[in-house]
Amino acid sequence: MSNALGYRTAIVFGGAGFIGGHLLTYLSASGRYDRLVSYDIAPAKQSVPMVEYLTGDVREPIAIPGHLNGADIYNLAAVHTTPGHQDWEYFWTNVNGAINICAFAGAIGTRFVLFTSSISVYGPTEDAVDEAAPLAPVSAYGRSKLQAEGIHRTWREGAEDRRLVVVRPAVIFGPGEGGNFTRLARLLSRGHFVYPGRRDTIKSCCYVGELVRSMEFARNLGRREFTYNMSYPARTTTEQICAAFAKVAGFNEPQLLVPWSLMKAGGLAFELLGAVGIKTSINRERIAKLIKSTNIIPNALMSEGYEFETTLSDALTQWSKRSGATFV
């Protein structure tokens, strides 16, 4: 939607993050907007040409200078690392952020909002689930995201010409991620990875470039509301992910499987070290996540005719070409 001066503006809340950077790169290249604004509490790791970077906290009322009438909004802002925060911190940012962003959207006459939720709203599951599955979050992060979805839907219901896209991404990987896949690649490159408890844990995932493409696809459907899961449709296990890394980067495939009882005992040991001041990121909760499947199917997207450009191996190959075997 153009503002009173005829310009088209988009604001990406959380634009300094991993997904935000890739989205802004895509939007900048698309030429759709005359003004692109990144609004984030953190500095951007890498700036995108033509993007205006503003520092701001979505937990506070939002004020952005300039003519913003009808600006499109992409809400990616969140506290998401789990575990890693107190329960209240997820709600304080994710729910308050949704309230403030939707209030801001109402004030400037926004007609389009895209919100990144999470597959955490389903909870871990061995059985395949799509968008019709019951929502049963088990973590504070998942519950906060589910509440935030409801806040965005309330905004959408406030006027007939408002449109909302809600995307529930699985594990997203790619250049600049610095998360699960980057850590896995680092361990594999050193020969330090062992299977924690089982080899067949299903871990739904998708490449960041594919996620950004899906956002554009969902937007162009023109629905008043469209909610979809984002993951590759093929089920991928921990063993298959390791094999794909090995094929692309030449890593040795891991062979050792450590029983869950030993993994849990090791997590407790690291917690005891933390209690005496030797801090690490390892604990029983984080280890337990490794053996819980996230078996997500993007049925809503596929039923609308979305075609994936990559597979897991294709995506890792693209990533490797950009970064080498370091996968940064």
Long-range contacts (C-beta under 8 A, 24 or more apart in sequence): 1-69, 1-70, 1-71, 1-72, 1-109, 1-110, 1-111, 1-112, 2-70, 3-67, 3-68, 3-69, 3-70, 3-71, 4-67, 4-69, 5-67, 7-34, 7-35, 7-67, 8-32, 8-33, 8-34, 8-35, 8-72, 9-33, 9-34, 9-35, 9-36, 9-37, 9-66, 9-67, 9-68, 9-70, 9-71, 9-72, 10-35, 10-36, 10-37, 10-71, 10-72, 10-73, 10-74, 11-37, 11-39, 11-64, 11-68, 11-71, 11-72, 11-73, 11-74, 12-36, 12-37, 12-38, 12-39, 12-74, 12-76, 13-39, 13-40, 13-58, 13-73, 13-74, 13-75, 13-76, 13-77, 13-97, 13-101, 14-39, 14-40, 14-58, 14-75, 14-76, 14-77, 14-78, 14-116, 15-39, 15-40, 15-44, 15-51, 15-53, 15-74, 15-76, 16-40, 16-42, 16-43, 16-44, 16-45, 16-53, 17-42, 17-76, 18-172, 18-174, 18-176, 18-177, 18-178, 18-179, 18-208, 19-76, 19-116, 19-169, 19-172, 19-208, 19-211, 19-212, 20-74, 20-76, 21-45, 21-46, 21-48, 21-176, 22-174, 22-176, 22-208, 22-209, 22-211, 22-212, 23-74, 23-76, 23-212, 23-215, 24-48, 24-51, 26-212, 26-213, 26-216, 30-216, 33-72, 35-66, 37-64, 37-71, 39-64, 39-77, 40-77, 45-176, 46-176, 58-93, 58-96, 58-97, 58-100, 58-101, 59-92, 59-93, 59-96, 59-97, 59-100, 60-100, 61-100, 61-103, 61-104, 62-100, 62-101, 62-103, 62-104, 64-104, 68-108, 69-108, 69-109, 70-108, 70-109, 70-110, 70-111, 71-108, 71-110, 72-110, 72-111, 72-112, 72-113, 72-114, 73-101, 73-104, 73-105, 73-110, 73-112, 73-113, 73-114, 74-113, 74-114, 74-116, 74-215, 75-101, 75-113, 75-114, 75-115, 75-116, 75-152, 76-116, 77-101, 78-116, 78-145, 79-141, 80-118, 80-141, 82-120, 82-139, 82-140, 82-141, 82-289, 83-283, 83-285, 83-286, 84-281, 85-140, 87-140, 88-140, 90-139, 90-140, 90-141, 90-143, 90-144, 91-140, 91-143, 91-144, 91-147, 93-144, 94-141, 94-144, 94-145, 94-147, 94-148, 95-144, 95-147, 95-148, 95-151, 97-148, 98-147, 98-148, 98-151, 98-152, 99-151, 102-151, 102-152, 102-154, 102-155, 105-155, 106-155, 106-158, 110-162, 111-161, 111-162, 111-163, 112-162, 112-163, 112-164, 112-165, 112-219, 113-152, 113-155, 113-156, 113-162, 113-163, 113-164, 113-165, 114-164, 114-165, 114-166, 114-167, 114-215, 114-218, 114-219, 115-148, 115-149, 115-152, 115-164, 115-165, 115-166, 115-167, 116-167, 116-169, 117-145, 117-146, 117-148, 117-149, 117-166, 117-167, 117-168, 117-169, 118-142, 118-145, 118-168, 118-169, 119-168, 119-169, 119-170, 119-204, 119-229, 119-231, 119-294, 119-296, 120-145, 121-145, 121-146, 121-149, 121-168, 122-294, 122-296, 124-289, 124-292, 124-293, 124-294, 125-293, 125-294, 125-295, 126-202, 126-293, 126-295, 127-295, 128-235, 128-295, 128-296, 128-297, 129-295, 129-296, 129-297, 130-229, 130-296, 130-297, 130-298, 130-299, 130-300, 131-168, 131-227, 131-228, 131-229, 131-299, 131-300, 132-299, 149-227, 153-225, 156-224, 156-225, 162-224, 163-222, 163-223, 163-224, 163-225, 164-224, 164-225, 164-226, 165-215, 165-218, 165-219, 165-223, 165-225, 165-226, 165-227, 165-228, 166-225, 166-226, 166-227, 166-228, 167-211, 167-214, 167-215, 167-218, 167-227, 167-228, 167-229, 167-230, 168-227, 168-228, 168-229, 168-230, 168-296, 169-206, 169-211, 169-229, 169-230, 169-231, 170-203, 170-204, 170-205, 170-206, 170-229, 170-230, 170-231, 170-294, 170-296, 171-203, 171-204, 171-205, 171-206, 171-231, 171-294, 172-205, 172-206, 172-207, 172-208, 172-211, 172-230, 173-205, 173-206, 173-207, 173-208, 173-315, 173-319, 174-207, 174-208, 174-209, 174-315, 174-318, 174-319, 175-208, 175-319, 175-322, 175-323, 175-328, 176-328, 177-208, 178-328, 181-205, 181-241, 181-327, 182-327, 182-328, 184-241, 184-242, 184-245, 185-245, 185-249, 185-251, 185-325, 185-326, 185-327, 186-327, 188-242, 188-245, 188-246, 188-249, 188-251, 188-252, 188-254, 189-249, 189-251, 189-325, 189-326, 191-251, 191-252, 191-254, 193-242, 193-254, 194-254, 194-256, 194-257, 194-258, 195-238, 195-239, 195-254, 195-256, 195-257, 195-258, 196-258, 196-260, 196-263, 196-287, 196-290, 196-291, 197-257, 197-258, 197-259, 197-260, 197-263, 197-290, 197-291, 198-238, 198-257, 198-260, 198-291, 199-237, 199-238, 199-239, 199-257, 200-237, 200-238, 200-239, 201-237, 201-238, 201-290, 201-291, 201-292, 201-293, 202-235, 202-236, 202-237, 202-293, 202-294, 202-295, 203-236, 203-237, 203-238, 203-241, 203-293, 203-294, 204-231, 204-232, 204-235, 204-236, 204-294, 204-295, 204-296, 205-231, 205-232, 205-236, 205-241, 205-312, 206-230, 206-231, 206-232, 206-315, 207-310, 207-312, 207-314, 207-315, 207-318, 207-319, 209-309, 209-310, 209-315, 209-318, 210-308, 210-309, 210-310, 210-315, 213-309, 214-301, 214-306, 217-301, 217-304, 217-306, 218-301, 221-304, 226-300, 227-300, 228-298, 228-300, 228-301, 229-296, 229-297, 229-298, 229-299, 229-300, 229-301, 230-298, 230-301, 231-296, 231-297, 231-298, 232-298, 232-308, 232-311, 232-312, 233-297, 233-298, 233-302, 233-308, 234-311, 234-312, 235-295, 236-312, 238-290, 240-312, 241-312, 244-312, 244-313, 244-316, 245-316, 247-313, 248-313, 248-316, 248-317, 248-320, 249-316, 249-320, 249-325, 249-327, 250-325, 251-325, 260-291, 263-287, 263-290, 264-288
